């Protein structure tokens, strides 16, 4: 099986937009509203150009995607000074096959923790989403903020720390004199 995680290019915008729309369609039927459901290909292209959009491909087909917004690209109202994961989606034809877990693992471990040395990450989901909050809790995320998006959807923000605080005896050794 040929699969890889790649950083999206502007030419990928239409394919990623279509994937996002297919993935989020079931949430609209449950009256859950994320802003990407009213987005455009141009907005996806702009996001690809300004943020890090990852795409997991299986045999060259985009089957999962996640976007990572770095702290310096966020506005002052961001609830944390950490990278923010958003626009997470798995093609409905590939749900339940582990592709969502693979792309989130890649974003958290390879991109954020190992490459960028980020101390943690945060994300948001709809409070009334039937299973996503539980999935994130199992992945080590903890709720820390609540807000309502511009479509009136109540959101919970969850964060996950990668780098544990050093024990006091180690911290004392590395303190400057």
Backbone torsions as a table, in degrees:
resi	resn	phi	psi	omega
1	UNK	NA	124.7	-179.7
2	UNK	-95.5	111.1	176.8
3	UNK	-141.6	151.4	179.6
4	UNK	-156.5	156.6	172.3
5	UNK	-104.8	129.6	-178.3
6	UNK	-129.8	157.3	170.5
7	UNK	-83.7	127.4	-177.1
8	UNK	-67.0	151.1	175.7
9	UNK	-112.4	159.3	179.5
10	UNK	-52.0	-32.9	178.5
11	UNK	-64.9	-16.5	179.9
12	UNK	-85.1	-3.6	-170.8
13	UNK	-57.5	-45.3	-177.9
14	UNK	-63.9	-43.1	-179.8
15	UNK	-65.3	-42.4	-179.9
16	UNK	-69.3	-40.6	176.1
17	UNK	-57.8	-47.0	179.7
18	UNK	-62.0	-40.7	177.0
19	UNK	-61.5	-46.7	179.6
20	UNK	-60.5	-43.1	-179.0
21	UNK	-65.3	-42.2	177.7
22	UNK	-63.0	-43.5	-176.1
23	UNK	-69.0	-38.4	-176.1
24	UNK	-86.5	-8.6	-178.9
25	UNK	-59.3	-39.6	-179.2
26	UNK	-66.0	-29.4	178.1
27	UNK	-71.8	-37.2	176.8
28	UNK	-60.5	-38.3	178.1
29	UNK	-64.6	-23.9	177.5
30	UNK	-95.6	11.5	179.2
31	UNK	62.8	37.6	174.5
32	UNK	-110.4	124.5	-171.0
33	UNK	-119.4	110.9	172.0
34	UNK	-104.5	149.4	-173.8
35	UNK	-61.9	-28.9	-179.2
36	UNK	-63.6	-23.1	179.3
37	UNK	-66.3	-18.0	175.8
38	UNK	-111.0	14.4	-177.9
39	UNK	-79.8	-178.7	-179.9
40	UNK	-132.9	165.3	175.2
41	UNK	-60.0	-38.7	179.8
42	UNK	-61.5	-39.2	178.1
43	UNK	-67.0	-38.4	176.8
44	UNK	-65.2	-43.6	178.8
45	UNK	-60.8	-44.1	178.6
46	UNK	-62.6	-39.3	178.5
47	UNK	-65.3	-41.9	176.9
48	UNK	-59.0	-38.0	-178.5
49	UNK	-74.8	-26.4	-173.8
50	UNK	-107.1	-20.9	-175.5
51	UNK	-127.7	-175.8	177.8
52	UNK	-104.1	109.9	178.4
53	UNK	-107.0	118.6	179.0
54	UNK	-98.9	146.1	177.2
55	UNK	-135.1	128.8	174.7
56	UNK	-94.8	123.2	-178.7
57	UNK	-111.9	138.2	172.2
58	UNK	-120.7	119.0	-175.8
59	UNK	50.2	46.6	177.0
60	UNK	71.8	-1.5	178.8
61	UNK	-95.6	133.2	176.2
62	UNK	-70.3	117.1	-179.7
63	UNK	-113.5	-16.3	177.5
64	UNK	-154.8	152.5	178.3
65	UNK	-148.2	153.7	172.9
66	UNK	-152.1	143.0	179.3
67	UNK	-111.1	138.8	178.0
68	UNK	-118.7	118.5	175.6
69	UNK	-100.6	122.9	-178.4
70	UNK	-81.5	155.2	-172.5
71	UNK	-54.5	-37.8	-177.2
72	UNK	-73.3	-10.0	177.5
73	UNK	-98.4	3.2	-178.4
74	UNK	-97.3	155.3	177.8
75	UNK	-82.3	172.6	-174.8
76	UNK	-65.1	-18.0	-179.4
77	UNK	-86.1	0.5	179.0
78	UNK	-58.4	137.5	-176.1
79	UNK	-75.8	-6.4	179.0
80	UNK	-153.6	152.0	177.1
81	UNK	-95.2	52.3	180.0
82	UNK	-129.2	164.2	171.3
83	UNK	-59.0	146.4	-176.6
84	UNK	-117.8	125.6	176.5
85	UNK	-93.1	127.5	174.5
86	UNK	-146.9	178.7	-177.2
87	UNK	47.3	51.1	175.9
88	UNK	-88.3	126.7	-178.3
89	UNK	-154.6	148.4	173.3
90	UNK	-124.7	134.1	177.3
91	UNK	-56.0	130.2	-179.2
92	UNK	-54.5	-28.8	178.2
93	UNK	-68.7	-14.8	-175.7
94	UNK	-119.2	8.5	179.9
95	UNK	-62.7	148.5	176.8
96	UNK	78.3	8.9	-178.4
97	UNK	-110.3	6.9	175.9
98	UNK	89.4	3.3	-177.5
99	UNK	-70.8	-34.4	176.0
100	UNK	-62.8	-46.6	178.2
101	UNK	-61.0	-42.3	-178.2
102	UNK	-62.3	-44.6	-176.5
103	UNK	-73.4	-36.0	176.1
104	UNK	-66.4	-43.6	176.5
105	UNK	-56.9	-44.8	-178.9
106	UNK	-62.1	-45.7	-180.0
107	UNK	-62.8	-47.5	-178.0
108	UNK	-67.1	-53.9	-171.5
109	UNK	-79.8	-57.0	-173.0
110	UNK	-72.9	-51.2	-175.9
111	UNK	-76.0	-57.7	-170.7
112	UNK	-80.0	-50.9	-174.9
113	UNK	-77.6	-54.1	-174.7
114	UNK	-77.6	-44.1	-174.9
115	UNK	-84.3	-52.5	-175.5
116	UNK	-90.4	-9.6	179.9
117	UNK	58.0	33.0	178.5
118	UNK	-66.1	141.7	179.6
119	UNK	-75.7	-13.2	-179.4
120	UNK	177.6	-170.0	-176.6
121	UNK	-153.5	157.7	172.4
122	UNK	-138.7	165.4	-179.2
123	UNK	-153.6	175.5	178.4
124	UNK	-138.1	150.4	173.2
125	UNK	-147.4	163.4	178.9
126	UNK	-67.9	134.8	178.3
127	UNK	-58.4	-38.6	-177.0
128	UNK	-87.3	6.1	175.8
129	UNK	-60.0	133.8	-171.0
130	UNK	-67.4	-21.3	-176.7
131	UNK	-148.3	-10.6	-171.7
132	UNK	-68.6	-40.2	178.5
133	UNK	-59.1	-42.6	179.0
134	UNK	-62.6	-40.0	178.1
135	UNK	-60.5	-45.7	-179.1
136	UNK	-67.0	-37.3	176.3
137	UNK	-61.0	-42.2	177.6
138	UNK	-64.2	-26.6	179.3
139	UNK	-85.4	3.4	176.3
140	UNK	97.7	7.3	177.5
141	UNK	-81.8	150.4	178.1
142	UNK	-130.4	137.1	178.7
143	UNK	-66.8	144.0	179.3
144	UNK	-144.7	-8.2	-176.2
145	UNK	-158.9	149.6	177.4
146	UNK	-130.6	136.2	178.3
147	UNK	-149.5	170.8	175.8
148	UNK	-116.9	131.0	179.7
149	UNK	-77.5	175.1	-174.0
150	UNK	-69.0	-8.9	176.2
151	UNK	-96.5	3.3	178.9
152	UNK	88.7	7.6	179.8
153	UNK	-82.3	126.8	177.0
154	UNK	-77.5	127.9	-176.2
155	UNK	-115.4	150.3	168.4
156	UNK	-114.0	132.6	175.6
157	UNK	-98.9	133.3	-178.9
158	UNK	-125.9	143.4	177.7
159	UNK	-128.2	157.3	-179.0
160	UNK	-133.8	128.7	177.5
161	UNK	-93.8	136.5	177.6
162	UNK	-95.9	-39.1	-173.0
163	UNK	-105.9	114.2	179.4
164	UNK	-70.5	150.1	176.7
165	UNK	-69.7	134.2	-178.9
166	UNK	-64.7	142.6	175.7
167	UNK	-60.4	153.9	-175.7
168	UNK	-53.1	-40.4	-178.0
169	UNK	-64.9	-35.5	177.0
170	UNK	-73.7	-42.0	179.8
171	UNK	-59.5	-38.7	179.4
172	UNK	-64.5	-36.8	-179.4
173	UNK	-65.8	-36.4	-175.0
174	UNK	-95.2	1.8	177.2
175	UNK	-68.7	138.3	176.6
176	UNK	-67.2	148.5	-177.9
177	UNK	-73.3	NA	NA
